[in-house]
Amino acid sequence: MPDTTKASINQNLEKQMKTDRWINTAMHIPLAAQILLPLGEMLTKYQNSAVAKSFFSENDMMPLTPRALIGLGIAALGTYLKAANDFKIREIAETNEKKMMNTEAYTIIRHPCYASMRIMGAGFLVMWPTWYTAFAYTAFFGITEYLARREEKTCLLKFGEQYINYMEKTPRWIPKSLTKPIKNLFSMLKIYVSK
């Protein structure tokens, strides 16, 4: 490949990465809205109650219903998966390697970070099934889909045939089998608890 073509590709990738950083930042707005809007509604709805006067009162802000517990469990799973994935990415970044991620969670799906955040958002939606949490989750879902497709285009330019082979073997969002993710989850638990 001629040097001018490589320089042009690198310049385009840099522009795209700047745009993607802004979109990545904006992606967290709907996720935050899913959490903060229901809490704000509860505080304003019950503004004359003891709950509004003290967040940590004896009155429950959100009763521990089965739905709330299930939603909390789903959100906690998503949070754990996101943290485990971030830990691995940071580990690779510290070595300053510019390589394609295709280990651990990346052998199951191509976008484990976004998938874990989608799981987290689904947990919030189960806890607070309101129109605005559904809207925020839908917006978040669309943003992560857009970012995943953009990242795949970038990886195709950077890694070429290697990434094409990876795409053929690894689905974007939904694992081919649940046995591998479950085994991987327990191996990740061992790795991150022992560190």
Sequence and secondary structure as in RCSB ss.txt:
>XXXX:A:sequence
MPDTTKASINQNLEKQMKTDRWINTAMHIPLAAQILLPLGEMLTKYQNSAVAKSFFSENDMMPLTPRALIGLGIA
ALGTYLKAANDFKIREIAETNEKKMMNTEAYTIIRHPCYASMRIMGAGFLVMWPTWYTAFAYTAFFGITEYLARR
EEKTCLLKFGEQYINYMEKTPRWIPKSLTKPIKNLFSMLKIYVSK
>XXXX:A:secstr
  HHHHHHHHHHHHHHHHHHHHHHHHHHHHHHHHHHHHHHHHHHHTTTSHHHH TTSSS SS   HHHHHHHHHH
HHHHHHHHHHHHHHHHHHHTT      SGGGGT S HHHHHHHHHHHHHHHHS  HHHHHHHHHHHHHHHHHHHH
HHHHHHHHHTHHHHHHHHHS SSS S SHHHHHHHHHHHHHHHH 
